[in-house]
């Protein structure tokens, strides 16, 4: 019976009448509201081809209900890893349209497009495919997305773009994503800093902080190498860490602070190695780190945002 219903919906999607096509998309959007329905629709290649076709042919300034319905449908499908994979099979076809929907200032549907982009970048392997495709689309595409995410008056059609910051949180999971954000020539990371105190949107502020947090794991810019350690010393980072230590009450954070200070107060001659990440960790210290990780599991850092 499900197959017969899907065949009927396919015929409706192919209709020359706009109201019939809209009705089919609305039905599919309702069906995708459940995990079973989303999986059913996502696995039907004929429907997915037609839905993606609708997405890429509608103007960002279109005022009908068709485009928001299509975006809702695809966002619902992409909630699960399997659904996101089904949507990503059309990535090269759909991504330019999604990026345009987000970065066109007059776009009426930017927030819905952001929700879709959040969901298809939630898994690391999916995010990697999206980031690569974004960079292949245009050398400035990622920078344009960040400009939109860090300009509170970017969209002129009453879309907040708050969810777009969550996309950068997801991108910063990846070494290549962090590398792009930390590129000194692009001055991208500096644009995120003011949003650590952005009170108008908790989600936007949280994602900005999470993005900066993730960027701290980029090996070439923490305390792993001697060059970076020397730079931190010249910046008197110890004074900042000392003040932080005075009010920090979280024990795992205090332990990390103390470990960091212990590294920075030593000379490079005392450390005796350029790249700390290349050192063999003694068994007693390995156990210490494992115990610390276990403590942190009780208060984990939230997973990259996902929109439903």
C-alpha positions as CSV (number, residue, x, y, z in Angstrom):
1,X,0.0,0.0,0.0
2,X,2.9,2.4,0.8
3,X,4.3,1.8,-2.7
4,X,1.0,2.7,-4.3
5,X,0.8,5.9,-2.3
6,X,4.4,6.8,-3.2
7,X,3.6,6.2,-6.9
8,X,0.6,8.5,-6.6
9,X,2.8,11.2,-4.9
10,X,5.4,10.9,-7.7
11,X,2.7,11.5,-10.3
12,X,1.5,14.6,-8.3
13,X,5.1,15.9,-8.1
14,X,5.4,15.7,-11.8
15,X,2.1,17.6,-12.4
16,X,2.1,20.8,-14.5
17,X,-0.3,22.3,-11.9
18,X,1.5,24.2,-9.2
19,X,-1.2,23.6,-6.6
20,X,-1.0,19.8,-7.2
21,X,2.8,19.8,-6.8
22,X,2.5,21.9,-3.6
23,X,-0.1,19.4,-2.2
24,X,2.3,16.5,-2.9
25,X,5.2,18.3,-1.2
26,X,3.0,19.2,1.8
27,X,1.9,15.5,2.1
28,X,5.6,14.4,2.0
29,X,6.6,17.0,4.6
30,X,3.9,15.7,7.0
31,X,5.0,12.1,6.3
32,X,8.6,13.1,7.0
33,X,7.6,14.3,10.5
34,X,8.0,10.7,11.8
35,X,11.3,8.7,11.6
36,X,9.6,5.9,9.7
37,X,8.1,8.4,7.2
38,X,11.4,10.3,6.8
39,X,13.2,7.0,6.1
40,X,10.6,5.9,3.6
41,X,10.8,9.2,1.6
42,X,14.5,9.4,1.8
43,X,15.0,5.9,0.3
44,X,12.7,6.6,-2.7
45,X,15.2,8.0,-5.3
46,X,12.4,9.1,-7.7
47,X,10.8,11.3,-5.0
48,X,14.2,12.7,-3.9
49,X,15.2,13.6,-7.5
50,X,11.9,15.5,-7.9
51,X,12.1,17.2,-4.5
52,X,15.7,18.3,-5.2
53,X,14.6,19.5,-8.6
54,X,12.0,21.7,-7.0
55,X,14.6,23.1,-4.6
56,X,17.1,24.2,-7.3
57,X,14.5,25.8,-9.6
58,X,12.8,28.1,-7.1
59,X,14.0,31.7,-6.5
60,X,15.2,32.7,-3.0
61,X,12.7,35.5,-3.0
62,X,9.8,33.3,-4.0
63,X,6.8,34.0,-1.7
64,X,4.9,30.8,-2.2
65,X,4.7,27.9,0.2
66,X,6.5,25.5,-2.1
67,X,10.1,26.3,-1.1
68,X,9.7,26.3,2.7
69,X,7.8,23.0,2.4
70,X,10.7,21.5,0.4
71,X,13.2,22.8,2.9
72,X,11.2,21.4,5.8
73,X,10.9,18.1,4.1
74,X,14.6,17.8,3.4
75,X,15.5,19.0,6.9
76,X,13.2,16.3,8.4
77,X,14.8,13.6,6.3
78,X,18.3,14.7,7.3
79,X,17.6,14.4,11.0
80,X,19.0,10.8,11.0
81,X,22.4,9.7,9.7
82,X,20.7,7.5,7.1
83,X,18.4,10.4,6.0
84,X,21.3,12.8,5.8
85,X,23.2,10.4,3.7
86,X,20.2,10.2,1.3
87,X,20.1,14.0,1.0
88,X,23.9,14.2,0.6
89,X,23.7,11.9,-2.4
90,X,22.4,15.0,-4.2
91,X,24.9,17.4,-2.6
92,X,26.6,18.8,-5.7
93,X,23.2,19.5,-7.2
94,X,21.6,21.1,-4.2
95,X,24.4,22.9,-2.3
96,X,24.7,25.9,-4.6
97,X,21.0,26.6,-4.1
98,X,21.2,26.1,-0.3
99,X,24.1,28.5,-0.1
100,X,22.3,31.1,-2.2
101,X,19.2,30.8,0.0
102,X,21.4,31.5,3.0
103,X,23.7,34.2,1.6
104,X,21.1,36.2,-0.5
105,X,20.2,39.1,1.8
106,X,16.6,39.2,0.5
107,X,16.0,35.5,1.0
108,X,12.7,34.7,2.7
109,X,13.8,31.2,3.5
110,X,17.4,31.6,4.8
111,X,16.6,30.2,8.3
112,X,15.1,27.0,6.9
113,X,18.1,26.6,4.6
114,X,20.3,27.0,7.7
115,X,18.4,24.3,9.5
116,X,19.0,21.9,6.5
117,X,22.7,22.8,6.4
118,X,23.0,22.1,10.2
119,X,21.5,18.6,9.8
120,X,23.6,17.6,6.9
121,X,26.8,18.7,8.7
122,X,26.0,17.0,12.0
123,X,28.0,13.8,11.3
124,X,31.7,14.3,10.8
125,X,31.9,12.3,7.6
126,X,28.9,14.2,6.2
127,X,30.4,17.5,7.3
128,X,33.6,16.7,5.6
129,X,31.8,16.1,2.3
130,X,29.8,19.4,2.7
131,X,32.9,21.5,3.6
132,X,34.8,20.1,0.6
133,X,31.9,20.9,-1.7
134,X,31.6,24.4,-0.3
135,X,35.2,25.1,-0.9
136,X,35.0,23.7,-4.4
137,X,31.9,25.8,-5.2
138,X,33.9,29.0,-4.6
139,X,37.1,30.0,-2.8
140,X,35.1,32.7,-0.9
141,X,32.0,30.6,-0.2
142,X,33.0,29.7,3.4
143,X,34.0,33.3,4.1
144,X,30.7,34.6,2.8
145,X,28.8,32.2,5.0
146,X,30.8,33.4,8.0
147,X,30.0,37.0,7.1
148,X,26.3,36.2,7.1
149,X,26.7,34.4,10.4
150,X,28.4,37.3,12.1
151,X,26.4,40.2,10.7
152,X,23.2,40.5,12.7
153,X,21.5,42.7,10.1
154,X,22.6,40.6,7.1
155,X,19.2,39.3,6.1
156,X,16.6,41.9,5.3
157,X,13.6,39.5,5.1
158,X,13.2,39.0,8.9
159,X,15.4,35.8,9.1
160,X,17.8,35.7,12.1
161,X,20.4,33.3,10.7
162,X,21.0,32.2,14.3
163,X,21.3,28.6,13.2
164,X,24.1,29.4,10.8
165,X,26.5,29.6,13.7
166,X,25.7,26.0,14.4
167,X,27.1,25.1,11.0
168,X,30.4,26.6,12.0
169,X,30.3,24.6,15.2
170,X,30.0,21.5,13.1
171,X,32.7,22.5,10.6
172,X,35.1,23.1,13.5
173,X,34.9,19.4,14.3
174,X,37.2,18.9,11.4
175,X,41.0,19.6,11.2
176,X,40.5,21.1,7.8
177,X,37.6,23.2,9.1
178,X,39.6,24.5,12.0
179,X,42.5,25.3,9.6
180,X,40.2,27.4,7.4
181,X,38.8,29.3,10.4
182,X,42.2,29.9,11.8
183,X,43.7,31.1,8.5
184,X,45.3,34.5,9.4
185,X,44.8,35.9,5.9
186,X,41.0,35.4,6.0
187,X,40.6,37.0,9.5
188,X,37.6,34.6,10.1
189,X,38.1,33.6,13.7
190,X,38.2,37.2,14.9
191,X,34.6,37.7,13.7
192,X,33.4,35.0,16.1
193,X,34.8,36.6,19.3
194,X,32.1,39.2,19.8
195,X,29.4,36.5,19.8
196,X,30.7,34.9,23.0
197,X,28.7,37.7,24.7
198,X,25.8,37.9,22.2
199,X,22.8,38.0,24.5
200,X,20.0,38.2,21.8
201,X,20.4,34.4,21.1
202,X,21.5,31.7,23.4
203,X,21.9,29.2,20.6
204,X,24.0,31.6,18.6
205,X,26.2,32.5,21.5
206,X,26.6,28.8,22.6
207,X,27.6,27.8,19.0
208,X,30.2,30.6,18.8
209,X,31.8,29.5,22.0
210,X,31.7,25.9,21.0
211,X,33.4,26.8,17.7
212,X,36.2,28.6,19.4
213,X,36.5,25.7,21.8
214,X,36.9,23.3,19.0
215,X,39.5,25.5,17.3
216,X,41.6,25.3,20.4
217,X,42.3,21.6,19.4
218,X,44.2,22.6,16.3
219,X,47.6,21.2,17.0
220,X,49.7,24.0,15.4
221,X,48.0,26.7,17.5
222,X,48.0,25.4,21.2
223,X,50.8,24.3,23.4
224,X,51.9,21.3,21.4
225,X,54.9,23.0,19.6
226,X,57.7,25.0,21.0
227,X,57.0,28.0,18.6
228,X,53.4,28.3,20.0
229,X,54.6,27.9,23.6
230,X,57.1,30.7,23.2
231,X,54.5,32.9,21.6
232,X,52.1,32.3,24.5
233,X,54.8,33.2,27.0
234,X,55.6,36.4,25.2
235,X,51.9,37.3,25.4
236,X,52.0,36.8,29.2
237,X,49.2,34.2,29.0
238,X,50.2,33.0,32.4
239,X,48.6,36.1,34.0
240,X,45.3,35.2,32.3
241,X,45.5,31.6,33.4
242,X,46.4,32.7,37.0
243,X,43.3,34.9,37.2
244,X,41.1,32.1,35.7
245,X,42.5,29.7,38.3
246,X,41.3,32.0,41.1
247,X,37.6,31.7,40.3
248,X,37.3,28.4,38.4
249,X,35.5,25.8,40.5
250,X,35.2,22.9,38.1
251,X,37.8,20.3,39.2
252,X,38.5,18.9,35.7
253,X,39.0,22.4,34.4
254,X,41.3,23.2,37.3
255,X,43.4,20.1,36.6
256,X,43.8,21.1,33.0
257,X,44.7,24.7,33.9
258,X,47.4,23.4,36.3
259,X,48.8,21.1,33.7
260,X,48.9,24.0,31.2
261,X,50.6,26.3,33.6
262,X,53.1,23.6,34.4
263,X,54.0,23.4,30.8
264,X,54.3,27.1,30.2
265,X,56.4,27.9,33.3
266,X,59.1,25.5,32.2
267,X,61.8,26.5,29.7
268,X,62.1,24.8,26.4
269,X,65.4,23.2,27.6
270,X,63.5,21.7,30.5
271,X,60.8,20.4,28.2
272,X,63.4,19.0,25.9
273,X,61.1,18.2,22.9
274,X,59.6,20.4,20.1
275,X,56.3,18.6,19.6
276,X,54.7,17.3,22.8
277,X,52.1,15.3,20.9
278,X,54.9,13.1,19.6
279,X,56.0,12.0,23.1
280,X,55.2,8.6,24.5
281,X,52.9,8.9,27.5
282,X,54.0,7.0,30.6
283,X,51.5,4.5,31.9
284,X,50.8,6.3,35.2
285,X,50.0,9.6,33.3
286,X,47.9,7.7,30.7
287,X,45.8,6.4,33.6
288,X,45.5,9.9,35.0
289,X,44.2,11.2,31.7
290,X,41.7,8.3,31.4
291,X,40.4,9.1,34.9
292,X,40.0,12.7,33.9
293,X,38.1,11.8,30.7
294,X,35.8,9.6,32.8
295,X,35.1,12.6,35.1
296,X,34.3,14.8,32.1
297,X,31.8,12.2,30.8
298,X,29.5,13.3,33.7
299,X,29.5,16.9,32.2
300,X,30.2,16.4,28.5
301,X,30.5,19.2,25.9
302,X,27.3,19.2,23.9
303,X,27.3,17.5,20.5
304,X,27.2,19.8,17.5
305,X,23.8,21.3,17.0
306,X,21.1,19.5,15.0
307,X,17.8,21.1,13.9
308,X,14.5,19.3,13.7
